[in-house]
Amino acid sequence: MCGIVGIVDTGGSVSPVEIDAMRACIAHRGPDAGGTFTGNTPGFFVGLGAQRLSIVDLTAAGNMPM
């Protein structure tokens, strides 16, 4: 089963290292692929991560986000 993680912060910043550490904790949920996104704009910081378990589409075309 795939898994997602995320952080939203209005007072600091979000580092890709933080998201990668969170993804490492859920690596068992989807060992086939993973990705990290961080967006830091003044006053709003977001980080998202995903782990993918390939079941239906075994190609890279099924990587998140689809």
Phi and psi in degrees as a GROMACS rama.xvg file:
@    title "Ramachandran Plot"
@    xaxis  label "Phi"
@    yaxis  label "Psi"
@TYPE xy
-70.7797  165.849  CYS-2
-145.927  152.046  GLY-3
-130.714  153.069  ILE-4
-136.545  159.886  VAL-5
-166.229  157.555  GLY-6
-137.109  135.245  ILE-7
-124.86  128.974  VAL-8
-139.753  136.906  ASP-9
-108.52  0.47602  THR-10
-119.318  -1.81397  GLY-11
-149.322  -133.15  GLY-12
-141.912  164.919  SER-13
-117.545  127.587  VAL-14
-99.4809  143.049  SER-15
-58.6911  -27.6489  PRO-16
-64.3362  -39.3613  VAL-17
-61.9243  -45.5628  GLU-18
-67.2495  -40.3362  ILE-19
-63.3535  -36.8651  ASP-20
-65.5566  -38.9526  ALA-21
-66.5576  -41.6109  MET-22
-62.4942  -36.4101  ARG-23
-61.2631  -31.9003  ALA-24
-70.7461  -22.8855  CYS-25
-113.867  18.6767  ILE-26
-58.822  -28.8732  ALA-27
-67.0866  -17.6483  HIS-28
-77.73  -20.9647  ARG-29
-167.252  88.8697  GLY-30
-83.2313  0.216707  PRO-31
-84.4519  -30.8335  ASP-32
-163.409  162.664  ALA-33
-161.79  161.675  GLY-34
-155.756  158.361  GLY-35
-132.509  138.992  THR-36
-133.197  133.918  PHE-37
-131.413  140.061  THR-38
-134.292  115.751  GLY-39
-116.817  111.28  ASN-40
-122.792  158.76  THR-41
-54.4879  119.731  PRO-42
85.9035  -5.19185  GLY-43
-148.848  121.063  PHE-44
-128.993  132.988  PHE-45
-137.596  143.518  VAL-46
-137.163  133.612  GLY-47
-131.041  144.526  LEU-48
-141.47  153.052  GLY-49
-143.228  146.597  ALA-50
-120.3  138.256  GLN-51
-117.912  133.86  ARG-52
-108.758  114.716  LEU-53
-77.7694  115.379  SER-54
-123.301  -55.2147  ILE-55
-87.8957  -61.2732  VAL-56
-99.7221  106.28  ASP-57
-83.9707  -1.36702  LEU-58
-91.0868  171.181  THR-59
-67.7742  -15.6471  ALA-60
-64.9167  -19.1911  ALA-61
-92.3752  2.99298  GLY-62
-63.8964  150.005  ASN-63
-83.0696  146.488  MET-64
-75.8748  144.132  PRO-65
